[in-house]
Amino acid sequence: MKKTMVATTLAAVFALTACGDNKPVADAKQQQAAAAPTAEAKPAVTAENPLLKPSALQYQAPEFDKIKTEHFMPAMEQGIAEHDKEIEAIANNPEAATFENTIAAMEKSGALLNRATSVFFNLTGTVSTPEIMQIQSDITPKLSVHGDNISLNPKLFARVKAIYDNRASLNLDPESLRLTEVTYEGFVRSGALLNDEQKATIRALNEEESKLGNQFSQNLLKLNKEIAVFVKDKAELKGMSDAEVAAAAEQAKSMGRDGEYVIQITNTTRQPALAVLENRELRQRVWEASAYRGTKGELDNRPLVSRLAQIRAQRAKLLGFDNYANYSLDQAMAKKPEAVYNMLQSMVPAVVANAKAEAADIQAMIKQEGGNFELQAWDWEFYAEKVRKAKYDLDENQVKPYFEFERVLNDGVFFAMNKLFGITLKPRPDLPVYHPDVKAYEVFDADGTSLAIFYADYFAREGKRGGAWMSSFVNQSELLGDKPVVVNVMNIPKGPAGEPTLVSYDNVTTMFHEFGHGLHGIFSKVKYPTLSGTSVSRDFVEFPSQFQEDWAAKPEVLANYAKHYKTGEPIPADLLAKVLKSRKFNKGFDTMEYMAAALLDMEWHALPADAPLQDVEKFEAAALKKHGVDLPYIPPRYKSTYFSHSMGGYSAGYYAYMWAEVLAADAFAFVQQQGGLTRENGDNYRKNILSVGNTKDLMEAYKAFRGQEPTTDAFLIRRGLKDDVK
């Protein structure tokens, strides 16, 4: 998953107050906004607060060794107050509106607020504590109000509109023209053209959504701990490696359950442990803990899911759209929900056929092993692994020793990026980090020029939300003189103390994926922060990350990092061949669980404004049946109560992963035709895709790189849905 942090630009405010249509945002709704600071908070704002001034570290990397939890609320509240004054000065400027004194001035505003929120909201997902969660609950509604105060300011909008209406005669350069159009559209999409009564309604809906979205996100963080599956009898863990059992014991001890073992639940319905656990009852416990989370007790997310969908539909109607899906996709590459439905539905027959064929193979394996039961969701991964071994003679436990974490990162990810782009990453142990597991690097270009600071936060821990994402502490901007400071976050289970961390091949590809997002921020070469880096539509933002995934499987890259962690011997040629051959195994399942989630997301956001609150379980069942993706043994990748994409920054946008995969597969196939892992290919891709941000039409950017629009041929081959004929 991809996540970017808030920039103090007007478009970022729109992206937050209007549910993120200009840039992907974190699930926690990092709205950049709020009322004036409270009287009680003012005494806490002191010169000792490191957030009140720019960091003295390189590229303004956060001073984590100085920042304390108690610094956040005073800094954010003071930042809000300062930003209010800056915006009011722009809105009330007696001079005629110009691009420089209005739109460019807004781009320069809000430095303190941006600095404080970018650090704070990164930490809410990586080192969350009860104190941080409380601050998040307190600040989120204030941020929503502040965002509305900007986007619904009539004087400010009048100035923006004057510039927009006369843009053709202002001799603006292409990037300034693009920013003018993006800014105006952001105002309109936030309700600037509505009457006062409608604006009041929009404000109320935005504030309620910010509170409910924050509650949803915090419930998930709490659930990660509460639904963990504890095991007392080590024998029940048969199938797990000794290292995995030791890690489960260590983790249980850290959670106050010494002498037990814990299987922690990751963010998706599917759980890694299901592939190895021989005990069927334990597999069912693990699966049910995952699939039914957020459906009972104080952390029941069902009322939140239903109301959040209703809020979005009601706001979309006020803004002139039939439903939220139409509103959200209006500025995406897809443009209309129908385009998404058509793309997904066109593949349903082939995907269902593949999935059923895979299910038949698994049922046969169950019978072969003496099982007298029908395939259930908690059986799929375990028996699929047996089928994989039978078909490809491939045992995941044979493969893992060749995927040691540090080697994958340095000799895999960094090696491939050096070959493609000429960059190098050097450790910066002198830079403070927010957790001992985090490592800082400086990124250098081929000519030795320093480009960025990169933080690597790859290991799972308590207080960290599930999944994987990229984020930014500082976004690139030539206007502000800012160079990027980015972070990649994952949840790889750490090896036991004193032992190396061995990663699955899925985690290997995710490391490449997230670094692709990182490069999108690192290589940005844009003047205005609103248009910088990953500030693109969701159905494009996942393209650079998915493009990088396939380098993990290229023989020349794999051979460089796939070496036994004890002997250093390269992965045997026959085992490597099996790994590559098996890449398309289980793709029916993979594609089906993703499509089911994407269609579920679209159905939630296709509801009209007058639709009543939905019964979540019944709605899910009906949505899956409607589209013919209701296979009981393949549940959606996410169900609604823990679908943080759909309830957060990717609402009506989860389809984007597959839409972007079409671009990624087409682009990767094109690069292979042009010679593969070469600097020439990397420079072309960097120039036309990674460096341009949102400064131009995204399809035009793609055509500048590729020479034509993409086709689906490479995508179908990548997914194993079409033969690769050479």
N, C-alpha and C positions, 0 to 999 in steps of 0.2 A: 504494500500500500504506500501511496505517496502523501506527504503532508508538507505544506509550507506555512511559514509563520506570517503574521500580520506585518505589513509595512504601513507607515503613517502617510499614506497617500489616499486621495479621495476615492479612487477606484477600489482600494482595499476596504475602505469603510462600506462601500456599496456591496462588495463581495460578502461582507459579514452581515450587515443589516438586512440584505436582501437574499440571504441564503447562498452566498458564495457563487455568483454567476460569473465573476470576473477572474477569480483565481481559486484553486483548491485550498481549503482551509482545514484546520484541525477539527476533530470531532467536538472539542470542548467549546466551540463557538467563540474564538478569540476576537470578539467585537472590540474595536478600537474606539471606545466611546464612553461617556459618562457624564453625570452631573458634577457640580463643583464639589471639592473635597469637604468632608464634614469637619466641624469645628474640633471634634475630638481627635481627628487624625493629624491636624496641623502641627501640634507640638512634636510629633514623631519625625517630622521632616527636618533633618539636620544635615549639616555639611558632611558628617561622617557617612552618610548614605552613599555608597559608591555608584548607585544607579543615577544619581542626580547630575552627574557629569559624564562626558564621554570617557570610555575606558582608555587607559594609557597604554594598553597592550596593542600589539600589531593588529591592524585592521579593525580595531575596537572589539577584539575578541573579549567576551565577558570576563570580568575579574571574579571568577568563582571562589577564589580564596578569600575574598572580602565580602561578597554578597551573602546576606543572611535573610532568612525567611521574613523577619520583621521589616526588612527594607522594601518589600514589594508593594504593599498597599499604599504607604505614603508616597512612593515614587510614582505609582500609577495615578493616584489621585492628583498629585501636583502636575503630572504630565497632562492629564485631562484638562485641568484648569488652564495651563499654558496653551494647550492646543485650542481651547475655546477662544482665548484672547486673540490668537493668531488668525483664526478663521473669521472672527468678528471684524478684525482690522481689514481683512481682504474684502469681506462683504460690504463694509461701510466706507471703503476707499472712495473719496470724492472725485477722483480722476476717472475718466472713461475706462471701461474694461478693455484690457489688452491681454494677450496670451501671457506675457511676462508677469503683469501685476495681479493676475487672477489664477490661471491654471498652473503656470510654473511656480507661482508663490505657494499654492496649495501643496505642490510636490515637495517643497522645502519645509513645510510645517510639520509639527508634531514630533520633533526629534526625541524629546524625553519620553513621551508616551510610547514611541516605537521601541526605544531601547529597553524600557522596563517590561513591556508586554512581550517582546520577543524572547527575553530570557525566561520570564515567568511561565508563559504558556508552553514553552519547550519542556520545562521541568514538571509541569502537571502530568505529562505522559510518561516521564522517565524516572522521576524520584518522588512520586507523590506521597505526601504525608497527610495526616488529619489536618494539620495547620494549613498546608497548601490548598487542600480541598475546601477548607472554610473560606480562605481568601478568594478562591475561584468562585465560590457561590456568592460572595459579597460583591465582587467586582463585575461579574458578568452582566447583571442587569444595568449597572451604571454605564458600562461600555455600550450596551445597546441603546440607551437613551442618548448618549453623546453622539453616536453614529447617526441617529435620527435627527439630532439637532443640526448636523451638518447637511445631510442629504435632503432634508426638508426645509432648509433655510431659504426663504423666497428671494431675499436680496442676493444671496450667493448664486442661486440658480439663474437669476436674471442676468447676472454678469456672464456666467458660463454660456447661457443661451445666446447672448449678443455676439459672443466670439464664434460660437458654432454657426449661427445664421450667416455670418459674414466670412466664414473660413475660406471660401474660394478666392476672396480678394485680399487676403492677408499675407500672401507669399510665405506661408509656413513651410518649413522643410517637412519631408514625409513623416518623420517620427513625431514631430510636433502636431501635425495634422491628425495622425492616428490617435495621439493622446487626447486631443480636443474632442474627437468623435467618441472615444471610449468614456471620457469624463461626462459628456452630455448624456450619452445613453445610460450611464450609471445613475445619474440624477433621475432620469425619466423612469427607469426600472425600479427606483426606490420610492417613487410616488410624487415627484416634484410637480407634476401636472394635475394632481388631485386637488379637490377643494378642501377646506379646513376640516370639515367633518370626516372626510375620507382619510386625511392625513392623521387625524387623531386615532382612527381605527387602525391604521397601519402601525402607528407607534405602539398601541396596545398589543397588537398581534406580535410585533417584533420583540417586545419585552417579555411576553409570555413564552414565546419560542426560546428565547435565550435562557430563561429559567428552566424550562422543561428539558432543553437540550443539554444543559449543564447537569441536571439531575440524572438524565439517562447515562451520560458519560461517567459520572461518579458512581452510579450503581454498578456499572460494568467493572470498574476498578475494584470495588468492594467484593463483587461476585467472584472475581479471579481467585480470591483467597477463600471465600466461604464454600465454593463448590469443589475445591480440591478433593480428590479421592484418596483417603488414607487406607493403608493396608497393614495389618498386623502380622500376618503370616507370610514370611519371605517366599514360601513355596508357591504362593499365588502369583508371584511375579515371573514364573517360569517363562522363558522366551526372551527376557531382557538380558542384556550383557551384564557381566560383573561390574563394569564401570557404570552402567546405567542404574543398577541396583544400589551401588555405593552412593551415587549422586542423589538418588531418591531418599536414601537414609539421611544423608547430610541435610537435605532440604527439609525433611520432616523435623529433624532436630532443631533447625533454625526457626521452625514454626511452633516450637514448644511441644513436639510430639516425639521425644527421644524414644528409640526402640521401635519406631514404626517407619513406614515408607510412604511417600506421597507421590501421586501422579497428578501433576498440575494441569489444568485445562487451558489450552491455548485458544486463540480467538475464533477459529473456524469450527464448524460442526465436526468435521473430521479431526481426529486426534492422533498424533504420531504413535502413541503406545498401542493403538489398535492393530498395528501391523505386526506386532511381535508377541503380544500377550496370548498364551495358550489357553488360559482359564476363560471360558466363554462367559461365565457369570460376571467376572470382573470386567470383561470387555463391555458387557451390557451396562454395568454400573458407570463406567467411564463415559460411554456414549450418551447415556441418559443425563448424566451430570452436565454434559456439553449441550445437548439438544434442548433440554428443558430449562436452561438457566433463564433467570429473569421472568419467571412465570408464577412466583408465589412470594408470600411474605412482604416485608418492608421494601424489598428490592424488586418488586414486580414491575416490570417495564411495560406491560401491555397497555395500561391506560395512557402512558406517555407516548407510545408508538401511535396509537389511534388519534390522539389529540394533535400531535405534531403534524401528521398528514393532513388533518382537517385545517389546521392553522395555515399551512402552506397553500392549500386549495383556496381558502378564503382570501388570502392576500393576492393570489394570482388573479382571482376574479376582479378585485378592486383595480388591478393594473391592466385589465382588459383581456385576460387570457381565459380560455375554457377550463384549464386546470394547471396545476403546478408543473407538470411535465412539459406542456407547451411553453410555459414561461421560461423554464430552465433551459430547454433546448433551443430556444429562439436565437441564442448567441453561440451555440455550439456548432461543431462541424456538421452534426446530424440534422440540425435545424428543426425537425419535426419528430414527435414520438412515432409517427407512422414509419419513418425511416429505420428507427431502432427495431420496432416490431417486425418489419419486413426482413431486416438483416438476420435477426434471431430466428424467426419462424422459418425462413428459407433453409435453415440448417437443422431444424428439429428432426425431420424424418431420418436423415443420415446419422445424427447423433444418437437418437433413440435406438436405431438399429444396431449401432456399434455398442451401446450400453447393454442392450439385451443380449447380444452375442457374448460380451464379457461376462454378464451375469450367468449365462448358460455354462460357460467354462468354469466359473467359480462353483456353481451348483454341482457340476460334475466332480470337481475336486473335493467338495464336501462329502459327496457320496463315496468317492474313492478312498477317503480317509476314515470311512465308517460312520460318518455323521448322518443322523436320521432326523433332519430338520430342514425347513425352508430357509433360504438365504435371508438374513436380516441386515440392517444397516451396520450393526456392530460386528458383523462377520466379514464384510467386504474387504477391508484392508488386510486382514489376517490371511484370508484364503487367496486374495489377489497376489500377495507376496509369494505364496506357494505356486500359483500358476506362473508367475514371473520366473521363479526358479526352474520350473519344469520346461517352460518355453525357451528361456534364454540361458538356463543353467547359471543363473545369476543370484547370488546371495548378498543382500545388502550389508550383512556383517563382514563379508569378504571385501566389499568395496570401501567401507568407511575408513579402514586404516590408511587408505591412500588419500583421504581428504582431511588432513590435519589443518585446523583453522588458520594458523599463522601462514602456513605455506599457501593455502588457497588465496588468502588476502594478498600476500606479497608477490608470490610467484604465479598467481592466477589473475586476479583482478588488476592489480597494479601493473603487472607485466603486460597484459593485453592492452591496457590503456596507454602504456608507454609506446608500444609498437604502433598503435593506431594514431595517437595524438602527440607523441613525443614528451609527454609529461612525466615527472617523477614526484614521488611523495616522500618527504623526509620527516621522521619523528621529531616532535617538539616537546620533549619532556619538561621543558621550562614553563610551558603554558599551563595554568591551572585548569583542572577539569572538575565537573560536578559530581563525579563518582569514581572510585578507584578503577573500575572496569573500563572507563573511557580513556581513549588514547588520542592525542592531538598530533596532527601532521601539518606541514606546510607544503603547498602544491606549487611546483615550479614548471614553467613552460619549457619547450625544447631549447630555447636560447638562454635559459637560466633565469628568466624573469619570474619573479614571485607573483603568483596568481591569486591564491586564496589560502584560508585556513580550513582544514577538514577535521571534524571530530568523528571517531569511530566508536559507537556504543552498541556492541553486538550481542551481549549476553543477557539472558533472562534473569530477573530478580523480582523480589517482592516490591510492590509500589510502582511497577512499570506496567503499562497497559500492553495487551497482546498485539501481535502483528509486527509489521516492519514498515518503516517510512523514512523519508528524507525531510529535513526541515532546515530553516535558516535562522541564524542569529543576526546576521547582517546581509542584506540584499545588495547586489551590485548596482551602482548608479554612477555614471559619469557626472551628472549634475551635482551630486552630493560628494563626489570624490570617494565613494565607498567601494571597497573590494569585498567579495563574498566570504562569509564565514558560515559554513554549512555543516550539517551533521547527518549521518546515517544511523538509524536505530533498528535493531532486530531483537529477537528473543531466542537465540541459540542456547540450548542447555549447556552450561559450562561443565567441563570435565572435572572429576573429583580432584581434590587438593593434591598437587604434585604430579598430576597426570595431564597429558595433552587433551585438548578438546577436538574430538573427531566429529565431523559434520556430515549430515546426509547430503545427497546430491541435490535435493530440493533446496536445502539451505545454501548450497554452493551457488545455484542459479539465482537465488534471492539476493545474495551478496553482489553479484554482477548487476542485477536489476536495480537495486537501490543506489549503487554507485552511478548508474546511468542517470538517475534523477539528480544525483550530486553534481555530475558534469554539466547538467542543464543549468544549474545555478553557478557553477564555477566558471564556465566558458561564456557566460552572459556578457555581451558588449553593447550595452544600451544606455542611453542618456537618462531616461526618466524611470524612477523606481516602480511606478505603476505598471510599466511595460516590461520589467526586467525578468530575466530567467524563466522561472516556471509559471509566470503569470499568463497562462494560456488556458484555453478551454479544456475541460476534463477529458474530452475524447481525443485530445492531442497530447496532453501532458504525460500519459502513460506510454506514448510511443518511444521516446528516447530510452526509457528504462527497459522496455521489452526488447528493443533493438540490441541492447548490450547482453541480454541473457544468453543469446545463442553463441556468443564467443566462448562461453564456458565449455561448450561441447566441441569446439574446433580442435582437431587432433594436435595442431602445433601448440595450442594453449594448454590443453589437457595434459599433454606430455610434459609440460614445464612445471605444473603444480601437483599432478596426481602421482605422488611418490610416497612410499611406505614411511610412516612416521618413525619407525624404529631403525630400519635399514637404509632409508633413502633411495631404495631401489625404485625405478619407475614402474608404474602400473603395467603388468604384463600385457602384451599386445592382444592376446585373446580375451582377457578380461576387459580391456579398453573397448574392444570391438563389441562385446556384450553390452557394456554400458551404453554405447552409442546406439546400438540396435534397439535396446529396450526403452529408449527415450519416448517412443510413441505408444508404449504399453499403457493400458488403462486410460487412454485419452477419451474414451466414451464416457467414463465416470467423471474425469476431470472437467470435460466440457459440459456435461449435463448438470453437475452441481453448480457450476458457474452460471450457466444460462438460466437455471431455475431461480437463482438469486437475482440476476439482472432483470428477469421478467417480473419477479415479485416486487422489486423496487419500482419498476415502471407502473405496475398496477396500483401500488399505494399512491403514487403521485399523479395517476390519471383520474383519481376520484374528483368529482365536481364539488364545488363549494357547499352545496346544499346536502351532500351525502351525510348521513348520520354517523356517529362514532361506530367504528367497526369492532366486531368480535374478532380478535387477532387470529386465533386458530382457524375459525371458519373462513376468514378472508384468505388466509394463506392457502388452505386446501382448495378453495374455489379458484384462486389465481393460477395455481399449478395445474389443476385439471383443465382449465380453460385453454391453456397453451400446450397441453399434451406432454407435460414434463413431470407428471406426478408418479414417478416410479418409487415405491415405498422403500426400496433398498438404496436409493440415491437421494437423500434429502438435499435441500439447497445448501450451498456453501455457508450461508448464514441464514438463520431464521430471524424473524423481525425483532425479537426481544434482545438480540445481541448483534444486530446488523448496524454497526456503528457507521459504516459508509452511508447507508440509506438514511439514517436518522441524523447524520452530520453533514460534512462538506460534500459528500458525493450523492446527495439526494437527487433522484431522477438522473443519476449519472454513473451508476455502477456498470452499465453497459459499456462504458468508456474503455474498460480494459480490453474487451474484444474488438471494439471499433479501432482502437489504437494498435491492436495486434495485427490487424490487416496492414496498417502502415509499416509496422515494424518488420513483419515477415517480407513484405514487398521490398523494403529498403535493404534488408539483410541479403536477400537473394540478389538484388542489383549489385551490392558491394562485392559479393562473391564472383559475379560475372566480370567485375572490374579488377580482379586480382586479390580480393580478400583483405587480409590484415596488413594494409600498407598505409604509409603516411599520406599518400595522395588521396586515398579514400577517406581517411580520417579528417583531413583538412577540408575536403568538400562538405562532409557531414557537419563538421564544426561550424564552418562559415555559414551554411544555409539553413541549418536546423538549430544547433545548440546555442549559437551566439545571438540570434535575432529576437529572442523573447516573443513578445506580442506586438512587435513594431510593424508587422505586415500581415496580410491575409495568410492564414496558415496553410491552405492548399497551395497558394502561390509559392510559399516557402518550400513546400514539399516538391513542387514541380521544378523549382530552381535547383534543388539537389538531385532529383531523379530524372528530370527531363520529361516526365509525364505523370498523370494521376496514377494512383496505385490500382492494381487488380487484386482479386481474392485468390488467385492461383497459389501463390506461395503460402498464404495463410492456411488453405485447405491441406496442403502438403505438410506444413508444420504441425498441424493438429492430427495428422494421420488419417484425414478424411478423403484424401486423394493420393493416388500413386505418384511418386516422383519419377517422371519419365525423362530420361536424359539421352 
